[in-house]
């Protein structure tokens, strides 16, 4: 056809260039570009043909296309966000799939637009700082930035970038790692983790064809040294390599990525943890059947990441988490132990002991002080319990009691407890209870007393001269208003706004002068609100202050004892066999004295193990204790352990076990009951409560027996 076309041409004209594939005499496949022209001769028509061998150029173009495809594949499959933008304008030329996944923008929505158009930088100064850094040097590493996604969500990133010139224009290649969630937490513990470099290697037929500088550095080789080396070079053992090939071959042959994380070998013989992700390159395949060929001859791209530091940080985080949990448990234990340490001496030394020890004191006054010591001890014990339960108050989970109690007596007890303290300061403590206040009401007596006690103690602290008045009156049907007024310095309006906030006092000078934690008034407010009441203050500088609480305390009938039917006389406990388990000698002495006063026969044990041995000894003699009074915190074996051991043989009615402990937390009561104890009493010992509880337990056991 070309000859016919050539013959039709006039002399001097030729055919256009065309490409042919030829086979040389040596059998080599050539790609040539040819043309022919019609020329004049003397005797016959002739033509001149020109052939250009372009095999090398075509081969180079094919290699370039493969390289471009490889680069595009690496960029598009990178787990990191990758973009190509003009340095000056910020116009996007290319984004990868990770960019689309992280930001929510598609490539079509971004390419051709600038970063400013999209508003992708949460703070444009981050990009300005990046560009400024790239004008000073060719690359920038691990810079923090925040990007705004299409949804408006902000994502924290760590960004690295490089600058290069192309066609006389400056471009910026950027890759970023999303460190928003778990990665952000890790960065706070160890920022080095996110500086791990990504290595890339291309292998074929079991040998390295190419490795990038990061891969070389990761495995301890000089640039280019790994090229041509067998891939077994980086594996510690041949068996491990063979096992990997067996596992990876079926995965890679289906075009799926293969991932592993294990220890790999550096050039110096050291081992490090590495995560590798392999992807086979597609070769020719069978177009007729619509299949692809991922056989090893096509080669494999490997992305490697040194995860040694990540694993170490993970371990450190796990260790830190365990330590934090242990610290939390230790905190609870500390609170329990602190309560124990505070309550134990309160069993012997409280409040007004110094006044009671004065020389020349008449017996009536001494008895008065001793009674006030007892009242103050109960109040302080209750307040300590409230402070330990502050977290429950703030969480709204504290339980209030609802029972009948003598409100007038409760108010008078607070007055009596602080009258001597007021007198020592030269103050008059006045009590005024309106006749409208019912004598017996329904509510939580401990919380009412706690609120009133806090008001009184604060008033006595700040008042230097004059008086403090406790006043009670009916506010409305079923509600009572309690107030404490003082002649102290008064409080300005701004300070009043924050007085009922936890840990807040009037000002720093208040803390320095009067002490305290600033918790009392906030606890009062929360307790009052839990009762469906409220608290407040009326004051102005120079006129004193009045703190008030209005609480729902409806009138109640006369109080009947909860243990009335079992409120046995002393003779009812006479002869009862009780095992007293207590490691503190003073507490043991007090308890034994009380019990023997009631005619109880007491057997003593210093810890849980001795308690079990005492019960077993009685059992061998055919006897059984009527009750066990069990401390909780003891050496060798705790009360919980002893109770669980005894419950394996004796039920709660056969052998009543009553916890008698300085523990104060609600959780400790629950733990004691869960271990098999019948009741839970706290120290300091309330003699009447102990007698009633013990009488109840003994009566129930005798009925069963």
C-alpha positions as CSV (number, residue, x, y, z in Angstrom):
1,X,0.0,0.0,0.0
2,X,2.9,2.4,0.8
3,X,4.5,1.5,-2.6
4,X,1.3,2.2,-4.4
5,X,0.9,5.5,-2.6
6,X,4.5,6.4,-3.3
7,X,4.2,5.7,-7.0
8,X,1.2,8.1,-7.2
9,X,3.3,10.9,-5.8
10,X,5.0,13.4,-8.1
11,X,8.8,13.6,-8.0
12,X,10.2,15.4,-4.9
13,X,7.3,14.5,-2.6
14,X,7.4,11.8,0.1
15,X,5.3,9.8,2.6
16,X,4.8,10.8,6.2
17,X,6.8,9.2,9.0
18,X,5.5,5.9,10.3
19,X,6.5,3.4,13.0
20,X,7.3,-0.2,12.3
21,X,8.3,-3.1,14.4
22,X,11.1,-5.2,12.6
23,X,13.2,-8.2,13.4
24,X,16.9,-7.9,12.6
25,X,19.0,-10.6,11.0
26,X,20.2,-11.4,14.5
27,X,16.6,-11.9,15.7
28,X,16.5,-8.6,17.6
29,X,13.1,-6.8,17.8
30,X,13.5,-3.3,16.6
31,X,11.2,-0.3,16.6
32,X,11.9,2.0,13.6
33,X,10.5,5.1,12.2
34,X,10.6,5.3,8.4
35,X,9.7,7.6,5.5
36,X,10.2,7.5,1.7
37,X,10.3,10.1,-1.1
38,X,9.8,9.9,-5.0
39,X,12.9,11.0,-6.9
40,X,13.8,11.5,-10.5
41,X,16.3,9.3,-12.4
42,X,17.4,9.2,-16.0
43,X,16.0,5.9,-17.0
44,X,13.3,4.8,-14.5
45,X,11.2,5.8,-11.4
46,X,13.0,5.6,-8.1
47,X,12.5,6.3,-4.4
48,X,14.6,7.2,-1.4
49,X,13.8,5.5,2.0
50,X,15.0,6.7,5.4
51,X,14.9,4.4,8.5
52,X,15.4,5.7,12.1
53,X,16.0,3.2,14.9
54,X,13.9,4.4,17.9
55,X,14.1,1.3,19.9
56,X,16.0,2.9,22.8
57,X,13.7,5.9,22.9
58,X,10.5,3.7,23.0
59,X,12.1,1.5,25.7
60,X,13.0,4.6,27.7
61,X,9.4,6.0,27.3
62,X,8.0,2.7,28.5
63,X,10.3,2.7,31.5
64,X,9.3,6.3,32.3
65,X,5.6,5.2,32.1
66,X,6.4,2.4,34.5
67,X,8.2,4.7,36.9
68,X,5.3,7.1,36.7
69,X,2.9,4.3,37.4
70,X,5.0,3.1,40.2
71,X,5.3,6.5,41.8
72,X,1.5,7.1,41.4
73,X,0.9,3.7,43.0
74,X,3.2,4.5,45.9
75,X,1.6,7.9,46.5
76,X,-2.0,6.6,46.1
77,X,-1.5,3.6,48.4
78,X,0.5,5.6,51.0
79,X,-1.2,5.5,54.4
80,X,-0.2,9.1,54.8
81,X,-1.8,12.1,53.3
82,X,0.1,13.3,50.2
83,X,-0.5,16.5,48.1
84,X,1.4,18.4,45.4
85,X,0.8,22.1,45.3
86,X,2.3,25.2,43.8
87,X,4.6,26.7,46.4
88,X,3.5,30.4,46.0
89,X,-0.2,30.1,45.2
90,X,-1.0,26.9,47.1
91,X,-3.0,25.6,44.1
92,X,-3.4,21.8,44.3
93,X,-2.0,19.7,41.4
94,X,-2.5,16.3,43.0
95,X,-3.9,14.6,46.1
96,X,-3.9,10.9,47.1
97,X,-6.6,8.6,48.4
98,X,-5.5,9.2,52.0
99,X,-6.1,12.9,51.5
100,X,-9.7,12.1,50.3
101,X,-10.3,9.7,53.2
102,X,-9.0,12.1,55.9
103,X,-10.5,15.4,54.6
104,X,-13.6,14.2,52.9
105,X,-12.8,16.2,49.7
106,X,-12.5,14.3,46.4
107,X,-9.6,15.0,44.1
108,X,-12.0,16.6,41.6
109,X,-13.1,19.1,44.3
110,X,-9.6,20.1,45.1
111,X,-7.3,20.0,42.1
112,X,-7.0,23.4,40.5
113,X,-8.1,25.2,43.6
114,X,-5.9,26.9,46.2
115,X,-5.7,26.0,49.9
116,X,-7.1,29.5,50.6
117,X,-10.1,28.8,48.4
118,X,-10.9,25.6,50.2
119,X,-10.0,26.9,53.7
120,X,-8.4,23.6,54.5
121,X,-5.8,25.1,56.9
122,X,-7.4,25.8,60.2
123,X,-4.7,28.5,60.8
124,X,-3.3,29.9,57.5
125,X,-0.2,30.8,59.4
126,X,0.7,27.1,59.6
127,X,1.1,27.1,55.8
128,X,2.9,30.4,55.8
129,X,5.4,29.0,58.3
130,X,5.8,25.9,56.2
131,X,6.5,27.9,53.0
132,X,8.9,30.1,54.9
133,X,10.8,27.1,56.1
134,X,11.0,25.7,52.6
135,X,12.4,29.0,51.2
136,X,15.3,28.6,53.7
137,X,15.9,24.9,53.0
138,X,14.6,22.2,50.6
139,X,12.6,20.3,53.1
140,X,10.8,20.5,56.5
141,X,10.0,17.7,58.8
142,X,7.4,16.9,61.4
143,X,5.7,20.3,61.7
144,X,2.4,20.5,63.6
145,X,-0.7,21.7,61.8
146,X,-4.5,21.4,62.0
147,X,-6.6,21.0,58.9
148,X,-10.3,21.6,58.5
149,X,-12.2,18.7,56.8
150,X,-15.1,19.1,54.5
151,X,-17.4,18.3,57.4
152,X,-15.9,21.1,59.5
153,X,-14.1,18.6,61.7
154,X,-10.6,19.6,62.8
155,X,-7.8,17.0,62.4
156,X,-4.4,17.4,64.0
157,X,-1.5,16.5,61.7
158,X,2.2,16.1,61.7
159,X,3.4,17.4,58.3
160,X,6.7,16.9,56.3
161,X,7.3,18.7,53.0
162,X,9.9,19.1,50.3
163,X,10.3,21.9,47.6
164,X,11.4,21.2,44.0
165,X,11.5,23.1,40.7
166,X,9.7,21.9,37.6
167,X,9.3,23.9,34.3
168,X,10.6,27.0,36.1
169,X,8.0,26.9,38.8
170,X,8.4,25.9,42.5
171,X,6.2,23.1,43.9
172,X,5.6,21.7,47.3
173,X,5.2,18.0,48.0
174,X,3.5,17.4,51.4
175,X,2.8,14.3,53.4
176,X,1.0,14.3,56.7
177,X,0.1,11.9,59.5
178,X,-3.3,12.0,61.3
179,X,-2.5,12.2,65.0
180,X,-5.9,13.2,66.2
181,X,-7.0,10.4,68.5
182,X,-4.7,7.6,69.7
183,X,-1.7,9.1,67.9
184,X,-2.3,12.4,69.7
185,X,-2.2,10.6,73.1
186,X,1.0,8.9,72.1
187,X,2.6,12.2,71.0
188,X,1.9,13.6,74.4
189,X,3.9,10.8,76.0
190,X,6.7,10.5,73.4
191,X,6.8,12.7,70.3
192,X,9.7,10.7,69.0
193,X,7.3,7.9,67.9
194,X,5.8,10.0,65.1
195,X,9.3,10.7,63.6
196,X,9.6,7.1,62.4
197,X,10.5,7.3,58.7
198,X,8.8,5.2,56.0
199,X,11.1,3.0,53.8
200,X,10.2,1.9,50.3
201,X,11.8,-1.0,48.4
202,X,11.2,-2.7,45.0
203,X,12.0,-6.4,44.8
204,X,11.9,-8.9,41.9
205,X,13.0,-12.5,41.7
206,X,14.1,-12.5,45.4
207,X,16.4,-9.5,45.0
208,X,16.3,-5.8,45.8
209,X,16.0,-3.7,42.6
210,X,15.7,-0.4,44.3
211,X,15.5,1.0,47.9
212,X,15.0,4.6,49.0
213,X,17.2,6.4,51.5
214,X,14.8,5.9,54.4
215,X,14.8,2.1,53.8
216,X,18.6,2.1,53.6
217,X,18.9,4.0,56.9
218,X,16.3,1.9,58.6
219,X,18.2,-1.3,57.8
220,X,21.6,0.2,58.4
221,X,23.0,0.2,54.8
222,X,24.7,2.9,52.8
223,X,22.6,4.3,50.0
224,X,22.4,1.9,47.0
225,X,24.2,-1.0,48.8
226,X,21.1,-3.2,49.0
227,X,20.4,-3.0,45.2
228,X,21.0,-6.5,43.7
229,X,21.3,-8.1,47.1
230,X,19.0,-11.1,47.9
231,X,15.9,-10.2,50.0
232,X,17.0,-12.7,52.6
233,X,19.7,-10.2,53.6
234,X,17.3,-8.4,56.0
235,X,15.9,-11.6,57.5
236,X,17.4,-13.1,60.7
237,X,16.8,-16.7,59.6
238,X,16.2,-18.4,56.3
239,X,13.4,-20.5,57.8
240,X,11.5,-17.3,58.7
241,X,12.0,-16.0,55.2
242,X,10.7,-19.2,53.6
243,X,7.6,-19.2,55.9
244,X,6.9,-15.6,54.9
245,X,7.1,-16.4,51.2
246,X,4.7,-19.3,51.6
247,X,2.2,-17.1,53.5
248,X,2.6,-14.1,51.2
249,X,2.5,-15.8,47.8
250,X,-1.2,-16.6,47.6
251,X,-2.1,-13.2,49.0
252,X,0.1,-11.2,46.6
253,X,-1.0,-13.3,43.6
254,X,-4.6,-12.2,44.1
255,X,-3.5,-8.6,44.1
256,X,-4.1,-8.1,47.8
257,X,-1.7,-6.4,50.2
258,X,0.3,-8.5,52.5
259,X,1.3,-7.2,55.9
260,X,3.6,-8.5,58.7
261,X,5.2,-7.2,61.8
262,X,8.2,-8.9,63.2
263,X,11.9,-8.5,64.0
264,X,14.2,-7.8,61.1
265,X,18.0,-7.7,60.6
266,X,20.1,-4.7,60.3
267,X,23.5,-4.6,58.5
268,X,25.3,-4.6,61.8
269,X,23.5,-7.8,62.9
270,X,21.1,-6.1,65.3
271,X,17.4,-6.8,65.3
272,X,14.5,-4.3,65.3
273,X,10.8,-4.5,65.1
274,X,9.5,-3.6,61.6
275,X,6.0,-3.4,60.0
276,X,6.1,-4.2,56.3
277,X,3.3,-4.0,53.7
278,X,3.8,-5.6,50.3
279,X,1.8,-5.1,47.1
280,X,2.6,-7.1,44.0
281,X,2.8,-5.2,40.7
282,X,0.4,-6.2,37.9
283,X,2.2,-7.5,34.8
284,X,0.5,-8.6,31.5
285,X,-2.3,-10.9,32.5
286,X,-4.9,-12.2,30.1
287,X,-7.0,-9.4,28.6
288,X,-9.3,-11.8,26.8
289,X,-10.4,-13.4,30.0
290,X,-10.3,-10.1,31.9
291,X,-7.7,-11.4,34.4
292,X,-4.6,-9.8,35.8
293,X,-1.2,-11.4,36.5
294,X,0.4,-10.7,39.8
295,X,3.1,-13.3,39.5
296,X,6.5,-12.7,41.2
297,X,8.1,-11.7,37.9
298,X,6.2,-8.4,38.1
299,X,7.9,-7.5,41.3
300,X,6.7,-6.3,44.7
301,X,6.6,-2.9,46.3
302,X,7.4,-3.0,50.1
303,X,6.7,-0.2,52.5
304,X,8.6,-0.6,55.8
305,X,8.2,1.2,59.0
306,X,10.4,0.9,62.1
307,X,7.9,0.3,64.9
308,X,10.4,-0.4,67.7
309,X,9.7,2.9,69.5
310,X,5.9,2.5,68.9
311,X,6.0,-1.0,70.6
312,X,8.1,0.4,73.4
313,X,5.7,3.4,73.8
314,X,2.7,1.0,73.7
315,X,4.3,-1.0,76.5
316,X,5.1,2.2,78.4
317,X,1.5,3.3,78.0
318,X,0.2,-0.1,79.2
319,X,2.6,0.2,82.1
320,X,1.4,3.8,82.8
321,X,-2.2,2.7,82.6
322,X,-1.6,-0.1,85.0
323,X,0.3,2.3,87.3
324,X,-2.6,4.8,87.1
325,X,-5.1,2.1,88.0
326,X,-2.9,1.0,90.8
327,X,-2.6,4.6,91.9
328,X,-6.4,4.9,91.9
329,X,-6.7,1.8,94.0
330,X,-4.0,3.1,96.2
331,X,-5.9,6.4,96.6
332,X,-9.0,4.6,97.7
333,X,-6.9,2.5,100.1
334,X,-5.3,5.8,101.3
335,X,-8.6,7.3,102.1
336,X,-9.7,4.2,103.9
337,X,-6.5,4.1,105.9
338,X,-6.7,7.8,106.6
339,X,-10.2,7.3,107.9
340,X,-9.0,4.4,110.0
341,X,-6.1,6.4,111.4
342,X,-8.3,9.4,112.3
343,X,-11.2,7.5,113.8
344,X,-9.1,5.2,116.0
345,X,-7.7,8.0,118.2
346,X,-11.1,9.6,118.2
347,X,-12.2,6.6,120.2
348,X,-10.2,8.0,123.1
349,X,-9.3,11.7,122.5
350,X,-11.7,14.3,121.0
351,X,-12.8,17.9,121.1
352,X,-12.9,19.4,124.6
353,X,-10.5,17.1,126.4
354,X,-8.3,20.0,127.5
355,X,-11.2,21.7,129.2
356,X,-12.2,18.5,131.0
357,X,-8.6,18.2,132.3
358,X,-8.5,21.6,134.1
359,X,-7.7,21.6,137.8
360,X,-10.4,22.6,140.3
361,X,-13.2,21.7,137.9
362,X,-16.4,20.7,139.7
363,X,-17.9,17.3,138.8
364,X,-21.0,18.7,137.2
365,X,-18.9,20.9,134.8
366,X,-16.6,18.0,134.1
367,X,-19.5,15.8,133.2
368,X,-20.8,18.5,131.0
369,X,-17.5,18.7,129.1
370,X,-17.4,15.0,128.8
371,X,-20.8,14.9,127.3
372,X,-19.8,17.7,124.9
373,X,-16.7,15.6,124.0
374,X,-18.9,12.7,123.1
375,X,-21.3,14.9,121.0
376,X,-18.4,16.6,119.2
377,X,-16.8,13.2,118.5
378,X,-20.0,12.0,116.8
379,X,-20.2,15.2,114.8
380,X,-16.6,15.1,113.7
381,X,-16.9,11.5,112.7
382,X,-20.0,12.2,110.6
383,X,-18.2,15.2,108.9
384,X,-15.2,13.1,108.1
385,X,-17.5,10.6,106.5
386,X,-19.1,13.3,104.4
387,X,-15.8,14.7,103.2
388,X,-14.7,11.2,102.2
389,X,-18.0,10.9,100.3
390,X,-17.6,14.3,98.6
391,X,-17.1,12.6,95.2
392,X,-20.5,10.9,95.6
393,X,-22.1,14.2,96.6
394,X,-20.8,15.8,93.4
395,X,-22.0,12.8,91.3
396,X,-25.4,13.0,92.9
397,X,-25.2,9.5,94.2
398,X,-25.1,10.0,98.0
399,X,-28.0,8.4,99.8
400,X,-30.0,10.4,102.4
401,X,-31.7,8.9,105.4
402,X,-35.4,9.6,106.1
403,X,-36.3,8.9,109.7
404,X,-38.0,10.7,112.6
405,X,-35.7,12.6,114.9
406,X,-35.9,15.3,117.6
407,X,-35.1,18.5,115.7
408,X,-35.0,20.7,118.8
409,X,-32.6,18.3,120.5
410,X,-30.4,18.3,117.4
411,X,-30.2,22.1,117.3
412,X,-29.6,22.3,121.1
413,X,-26.8,19.7,120.8
414,X,-25.0,21.9,118.3
415,X,-25.4,24.9,120.6
416,X,-24.1,23.0,123.6
417,X,-21.2,21.6,121.7
418,X,-19.9,25.1,120.8
419,X,-21.0,27.1,123.7
420,X,-17.7,26.6,125.6
421,X,-15.7,27.4,122.5
422,X,-17.6,30.7,122.0
423,X,-17.1,31.6,125.7
424,X,-13.3,31.0,125.3
425,X,-13.3,33.7,122.6
426,X,-15.4,36.0,124.6
427,X,-18.4,35.6,122.4
428,X,-22.0,35.0,123.3
429,X,-23.6,32.0,121.6
430,X,-27.4,32.4,121.6
431,X,-30.0,29.8,120.8
432,X,-33.5,30.9,119.7
433,X,-36.0,28.2,118.6
434,X,-39.4,29.5,117.6
435,X,-42.4,27.7,119.1
436,X,-43.5,27.0,115.5
437,X,-40.7,24.4,115.1
438,X,-42.1,20.9,115.6
439,X,-40.2,18.8,118.2
440,X,-40.1,15.7,116.0
441,X,-39.6,15.8,112.3
442,X,-38.8,13.4,109.5
443,X,-35.5,13.8,107.6
444,X,-31.8,13.1,107.8
445,X,-30.6,14.2,111.3
446,X,-26.9,13.8,110.5
447,X,-27.0,16.0,107.4
448,X,-29.1,18.7,109.2
449,X,-26.6,18.7,112.0
450,X,-23.7,18.8,109.5
451,X,-25.2,21.9,107.8
452,X,-25.9,23.7,111.1
453,X,-22.5,22.8,112.5
454,X,-20.7,24.2,109.5
455,X,-22.6,27.5,109.8
456,X,-21.7,27.8,113.5
457,X,-18.0,26.9,113.1
458,X,-17.6,29.4,110.3
459,X,-19.3,32.1,112.4
460,X,-17.2,31.5,115.4
461,X,-14.0,31.6,113.2
462,X,-14.7,35.0,111.7
463,X,-16.3,36.8,114.7
464,X,-13.9,38.6,116.9
465,X,-16.4,40.2,119.3
466,X,-20.1,40.3,119.9
467,X,-22.3,37.3,119.4
468,X,-23.4,34.4,117.2
469,X,-27.1,33.4,117.2
470,X,-28.6,30.1,116.1
471,X,-32.2,30.6,115.1
472,X,-34.8,28.1,114.0
473,X,-38.4,28.8,112.8
474,X,-41.0,27.2,110.6
475,X,-40.8,28.6,107.1
476,X,-44.0,27.1,105.6
477,X,-45.9,23.9,105.9
478,X,-43.4,21.0,106.4
479,X,-40.4,23.3,106.0
480,X,-38.0,24.7,108.6
481,X,-35.6,27.6,108.2
482,X,-32.3,27.3,110.2
483,X,-30.0,30.3,110.3
484,X,-26.8,31.4,112.0
485,X,-26.1,35.1,112.4
486,X,-22.8,36.7,113.5
487,X,-21.3,40.1,114.2
488,X,-18.2,39.5,112.1
489,X,-16.7,41.5,109.3
490,X,-19.4,40.8,106.7
491,X,-19.0,39.7,103.1
492,X,-19.3,41.8,99.9
493,X,-21.7,40.8,97.1
494,X,-19.0,39.6,94.7
495,X,-17.6,37.2,97.3
496,X,-21.0,35.9,98.2
497,X,-21.4,34.6,94.6
498,X,-18.6,32.1,95.0
499,X,-18.8,31.1,98.6
500,X,-20.8,27.9,97.9
501,X,-18.3,26.8,95.2
502,X,-16.0,23.9,96.2
503,X,-12.6,24.9,97.6
504,X,-13.5,28.6,97.6
505,X,-13.3,30.9,100.5
506,X,-13.8,34.7,100.8
507,X,-10.2,35.4,99.7
508,X,-6.6,34.2,100.3
509,X,-6.4,36.1,103.6
510,X,-9.4,34.0,104.9
511,X,-7.4,30.8,104.3
512,X,-4.3,32.2,105.9
513,X,-6.2,33.6,108.9
514,X,-8.8,31.0,109.6
515,X,-7.6,27.8,107.7
516,X,-10.1,25.3,106.3
517,X,-10.4,23.6,102.9
518,X,-13.3,25.7,101.5
519,X,-15.4,22.5,101.1
520,X,-17.9,23.0,103.9
521,X,-20.3,25.5,102.4
522,X,-20.4,23.7,99.0
523,X,-21.2,20.4,100.8
524,X,-24.0,22.2,102.7
525,X,-25.4,23.5,99.5
526,X,-25.4,20.1,97.8
527,X,-26.8,18.3,100.9
528,X,-29.6,20.9,101.1
529,X,-30.5,20.5,97.4
530,X,-30.5,16.8,97.7
531,X,-33.1,17.3,100.5
532,X,-35.1,19.5,98.1
533,X,-34.0,22.6,100.1
534,X,-31.5,25.4,99.7
535,X,-28.9,27.5,101.5
536,X,-27.9,31.1,101.2
537,X,-26.3,34.1,102.8
538,X,-27.3,37.7,103.6
539,X,-24.4,40.0,104.4
540,X,-22.7,43.3,103.7
541,X,-19.3,44.5,104.8
542,X,-19.2,45.7,108.4
543,X,-22.7,44.4,109.3
544,X,-22.0,40.7,109.9
545,X,-23.5,37.8,108.1
546,X,-26.5,35.4,108.3
547,X,-26.2,32.0,106.7
548,X,-29.5,30.1,106.3
549,X,-30.8,26.8,105.2
550,X,-34.4,26.1,104.4
551,X,-35.1,22.4,104.5
552,X,-38.2,20.2,104.1
553,X,-38.6,18.7,107.6
554,X,-42.3,17.6,108.0
555,X,-43.7,16.9,111.4
556,X,-43.4,13.3,112.6
557,X,-44.9,11.1,115.2
558,X,-43.1,10.2,118.4
559,X,-39.9,8.2,117.7
560,X,-40.1,4.5,118.3
561,X,-36.9,2.4,118.6
562,X,-36.0,0.4,115.5
563,X,-35.0,-2.4,117.9
564,X,-37.9,-2.0,120.3
565,X,-39.0,-5.6,120.2
566,X,-35.4,-6.8,120.7
567,X,-34.2,-4.0,123.1
568,X,-33.3,-6.5,125.8
569,X,-32.0,-5.4,129.2
570,X,-28.5,-6.0,130.3
571,X,-29.5,-9.3,131.8
572,X,-30.6,-10.4,128.3
573,X,-27.0,-10.4,127.2
574,X,-25.7,-11.8,130.4
575,X,-23.8,-15.1,129.7
576,X,-23.7,-14.6,125.9
577,X,-20.5,-15.9,124.4
578,X,-18.9,-13.2,122.1
579,X,-15.6,-13.4,120.2
580,X,-14.0,-10.0,120.0
581,X,-11.5,-9.7,117.1
582,X,-9.4,-6.5,117.2
583,X,-5.7,-5.8,116.7
584,X,-5.6,-2.4,118.5
585,X,-5.1,-2.9,122.3
586,X,-6.9,0.3,123.2
587,X,-9.9,-0.5,121.1
588,X,-9.9,-4.1,122.5
589,X,-9.9,-2.7,126.0
590,X,-12.8,-0.4,125.4
591,X,-14.9,-3.0,123.6
592,X,-14.2,-5.7,126.3
593,X,-15.1,-3.3,129.1
594,X,-18.4,-2.5,127.4
595,X,-19.3,-6.1,126.8
596,X,-18.3,-7.3,130.3
597,X,-20.4,-4.5,131.7
598,X,-23.4,-6.1,130.0
599,X,-22.5,-9.5,131.4
600,X,-21.1,-10.8,128.1
601,X,-18.4,-13.5,128.3
602,X,-15.7,-12.3,125.9
603,X,-13.0,-14.3,124.1
604,X,-10.3,-12.2,122.5
605,X,-8.5,-12.6,119.2
606,X,-5.9,-10.3,117.6
607,X,-6.4,-11.1,113.9
608,X,-8.5,-13.1,111.5
609,X,-6.5,-16.2,111.7
610,X,-6.8,-16.3,115.5
611,X,-10.5,-15.8,115.2
612,X,-10.9,-18.8,113.0
613,X,-8.8,-20.9,115.4
614,X,-11.0,-19.7,118.3
615,X,-14.2,-20.7,116.5
616,X,-12.7,-24.1,115.6
617,X,-11.6,-24.6,119.3
618,X,-15.2,-23.9,120.5
619,X,-16.6,-26.2,117.8
620,X,-14.4,-29.1,119.0
621,X,-15.8,-28.6,122.5
622,X,-19.4,-28.7,121.1
623,X,-19.9,-25.0,121.6
624,X,-20.5,-22.0,119.3
625,X,-20.1,-18.3,119.9
626,X,-23.4,-16.3,120.0
627,X,-21.7,-13.5,117.9
628,X,-18.4,-12.4,116.5
629,X,-17.4,-8.7,116.6
630,X,-14.8,-8.4,113.8
631,X,-12.4,-5.6,113.0
632,X,-11.7,-5.3,109.2
633,X,-8.1,-4.1,108.9
634,X,-5.8,-6.4,110.7
635,X,-2.3,-8.0,110.2
636,X,-1.8,-11.6,108.9
637,X,-5.5,-12.1,108.0
638,X,-8.1,-9.3,107.5
639,X,-11.7,-9.4,108.7
640,X,-13.0,-10.0,105.2
641,X,-10.9,-13.1,104.7
642,X,-11.8,-14.5,108.1
643,X,-15.6,-13.9,107.4
644,X,-15.4,-15.6,104.1
645,X,-13.6,-18.6,105.6
646,X,-16.2,-18.9,108.5
647,X,-19.1,-18.5,106.1
648,X,-18.0,-21.7,104.4
649,X,-19.1,-23.6,107.5
650,X,-21.6,-21.4,109.3
651,X,-24.5,-19.4,107.9
652,X,-25.4,-15.8,109.1
653,X,-27.9,-17.0,111.7
654,X,-25.8,-19.8,113.1
655,X,-22.8,-17.5,113.6
656,X,-23.6,-13.8,113.4
657,X,-20.6,-11.7,112.4
658,X,-20.7,-7.9,113.1
659,X,-18.1,-5.6,111.5
660,X,-16.8,-3.2,114.1
661,X,-14.3,-1.0,112.3
662,X,-12.9,2.5,111.7
663,X,-13.6,2.2,108.0
664,X,-16.0,4.9,106.8
665,X,-16.6,4.6,103.1
666,X,-19.9,3.2,101.8
667,X,-17.9,0.9,99.5
668,X,-16.3,-0.6,102.6
669,X,-19.6,-1.4,104.1
670,X,-20.7,-3.1,100.9
671,X,-17.5,-5.1,100.8
672,X,-18.0,-6.2,104.5
673,X,-21.5,-7.4,103.8
674,X,-20.4,-9.1,100.6
675,X,-17.8,-11.1,102.6
676,X,-20.6,-12.5,104.8
677,X,-20.9,-10.1,107.7
678,X,-24.3,-9.5,109.1
679,X,-23.9,-5.9,110.2
680,X,-21.4,-3.0,109.8
681,X,-20.7,-0.6,112.8
682,X,-18.1,2.2,112.7
683,X,-15.8,3.5,115.4
684,X,-15.8,5.4,117.6
685,X,-18.1,2.8,119.3
686,X,-21.6,3.9,119.9
687,X,-22.4,1.8,123.0
688,X,-26.2,1.9,122.6
689,X,-26.0,1.0,118.9
690,X,-23.6,-1.8,119.7
691,X,-25.8,-3.1,122.4
692,X,-28.9,-3.0,120.2
693,X,-27.2,-4.7,117.3
694,X,-25.6,-7.4,119.4
695,X,-28.9,-8.0,121.2
696,X,-30.7,-8.4,117.9
697,X,-28.1,-10.8,116.6
698,X,-28.1,-12.9,119.8
699,X,-31.9,-13.0,119.9
700,X,-32.2,-14.1,116.3
701,X,-29.6,-16.9,116.9
702,X,-31.3,-18.1,120.1
703,X,-34.6,-18.3,118.3
704,X,-33.0,-20.3,115.5
705,X,-31.3,-22.6,118.0
